[in-house]
Amino acid sequence: MKILNSIPKNDGYYMPAEYDKHYGCIIIWPERADSWQYGAVKARKAFSEVAKAISKSEKVTVLVNYEAYDTAREMLPENIRVIEMSSNDSWARDYAPTFLKNDKGKIRGIDWYFNAWGGLYDGLYFPWDKDNKMAKKICDLYDIDIYNMSNFVLEGGSIHVDGEGTIITTEACLLSKGRNPNMSKTEIEEKLKNCLGAQKVIWLKRGIYNDETNEHIDNICAFVAPGEVVLAWCDDKNDPQYKMSKECFNILSKETDAKGRKLKIHKLPQPEPIYMTKHECDGLINFEGEPTRTETERLAASYVNFYISNNAIIMPGFNDKNDIKAKEILKNIFKDREIIQIYARDILIGGGNIHCITQQIPYFKET
Amino acid sequence: MKILNSIPKNDGYYMPAEYDKHYGCIIIWPERADSWQYGAVKARKAFSEVAKAISKSEKVTVLVNYEAYDTAREMLPENIRVIEMSSNDSWARDYAPTFLKNDKGKIRGIDWYFNAWGGLYDGLYFPWDKDNKMAKKICDLYDIDIYNMSNFVLEGGSIHVDGEGTIITTEACLLSKGRNPNMSKTEIEEKLKNCLGAQKVIWLKRGIYNDETNEHIDNICAFVAPGEVVLAWCDDKNDPQYKMSKECFNILSKETDAKGRKLKIHKLPQPEPIYMTKHECDGLINFEGEPTRTETERLAASYVNFYISNNAIIMPGFNDKNDIKAKEILKNIFKDREIIQIYARDILIGGGNIHCITQQIPYFKET
């Protein structure tokens, strides 16, 4: 593994779209007691279901702290690799490397700085040192080179790309005070384009209501094809999400992508508001200084938080009346892929969803 | 990774000789304070030299505890993979899997039970749980299947094979009370033949004087080709090694291998007796209950403890007058391989040598 200090765009590397062919997928096993209720039992079952669904068409590697290796190995089928790697929590999307490829079929990773979604300003836990080391260690594992971007705070869940020069993100997250407060919007945009080999950044204002990541893009809007996005949608004017989604829609309607195309917008309905239960709150054990979670907390549920595997869409379900409707919409978009819906409340409680706990590795030619 | 409970020999699998083509090599990074003096600084340098020498002709992967990943990554060149994996100490020969192959180019591992060279009877440290888990985890890493032989205590350093049906070992080790005291010699022999796909076991009585592994074969005698061995040799009748080596020579002289061949025996001279220094003893920090090491302790040095890489022999040197002689003997045996001699006192202090800290992976076709 070479550690590179050059600019990916200048080296001919770019981030491919998630709907491009994958080599495999990385998942990190859930463990910490303040994220995953009652010993993470239900979360581990849900993570396992996601891993199994993805492993139907790509090689899944699950990374796990030393102490949990045995249970992970026991719960996961033999076609899934389980490898020890220390982490603070289990958000592969946010701190596994962002993978890039070039036109010769080689891939490289990016090592952003990860500070638990806001560091000491408004981050969600401390310390985050193990998470922050993972991108490098994962590139070492796959024996690929890595770009050192440790001077820039970013999580993988805060960006989506179409693979043809367009990046989409949210201002709420990327311009937040806990990330890169000394950089201007223009500087951040330049950084993204250089790192991801892109020409244009589309900025939405906000994401999903009460999303504690400062409103990551991957919960509100995702590319499903070049020139096409899905957008989390809410018809209830009394729901704070209504305005947030409407504002996104207005921006997207007026925008063009890097190739000059107008965007086709598919609205994905939101589930009814979902709240923590008392039983769930009681199943969490806080670390020193952390706020206690309560039943009044609305969870940032969204059907947009799906993973695109080589032959399927792995999407969340919430036992909500819109589960089937959302599934049908995605089926109409992804006609060649199976739509696998997994009951995801036990992932949602931890603060994210299926897209957040996965990171695709683009297909590459091994040397 | 499938966990198999069948018998390797019946499945067409056997252990290839070390001089067969390799896919790569595994090394475990030294750390523990009772094995490696003064923070393992010199040991890490020596391990790095070994890793670098091997990496000239095969892919080296260094496994390291979480805490030491950063220093390992810093000390090792970029062509060597560094991967986090918890261990109690750093003897890849003894608890990385014993790798087998079949005639279709597939490989599998064996997961023996490891109990730190004698368990609670005369083992060298406690606990050994992390070491004992490594074989399985390494097979998971390489995505290959593994035979569960956890009902049998064995270390990789206690066996050598010619790859053509012959195993060589020592009675001092394999019949020791701390390993499989309820099995007869015949039962142990049968187990070895079944697991390693072999037809014959040659039993030497003993190994190197004061070898705390209960005298592993890999410190006293090694196959260098089918029908050919090297044997650690001592001409000084006042040295306890004299009788031990002579007895081995007598057995080997009368033996034939699995193919009925007489053995050609190359004598490798021993270095002059080597003792711990006070400074070295002072640099070790004991765990509870461990005996203090002293200057009177003779170290089990031997030139036989070399590693055969794809294009080289990585052999120890001790700044001894026999360093050059031993090197020349190996050069005459391995005419097509470079002989790389590495000053190995800083490995020897830990209780083994270059062969003990390495484990080869046979060449295999990736699926």
Contacts between the chains, C-beta under 8 A, distances in Angstrom:
chain1	res1	chain2	res2	distance
A	1	B	78	5.7
A	1	B	81	7.2
A	2	B	78	5.1
A	3	B	78	7.6
A	66	B	66	7.6
A	66	B	86	4.5
A	66	B	130	7.6
A	69	B	133	7.2
A	69	B	137	6.7
A	70	B	133	7.9
A	73	B	136	7.8
A	73	B	140	7.3
A	78	B	1	5.8
A	78	B	2	5.1
A	78	B	3	7.6
A	81	B	1	7.2
A	81	B	140	5.7
A	81	B	141	7.3
A	81	B	143	5.7
A	82	B	137	8.0
A	82	B	140	5.5
A	83	B	83	7.8
A	83	B	137	7.4
A	83	B	140	6.4
A	83	B	141	5.7
A	84	B	84	6.0
A	84	B	85	5.3
A	84	B	86	6.3
A	84	B	137	6.2
A	85	B	84	5.2
A	86	B	66	4.5
A	86	B	84	6.3
A	130	B	66	7.6
A	133	B	69	7.2
A	133	B	70	7.9
A	136	B	73	7.8
A	137	B	69	6.8
A	137	B	83	7.4
A	137	B	84	6.1
A	140	B	73	7.3
A	140	B	81	5.7
A	140	B	82	5.5
A	140	B	83	6.4
A	141	B	81	7.3
A	141	B	83	5.7
A	143	B	81	5.7
A	366	B	366	7.6
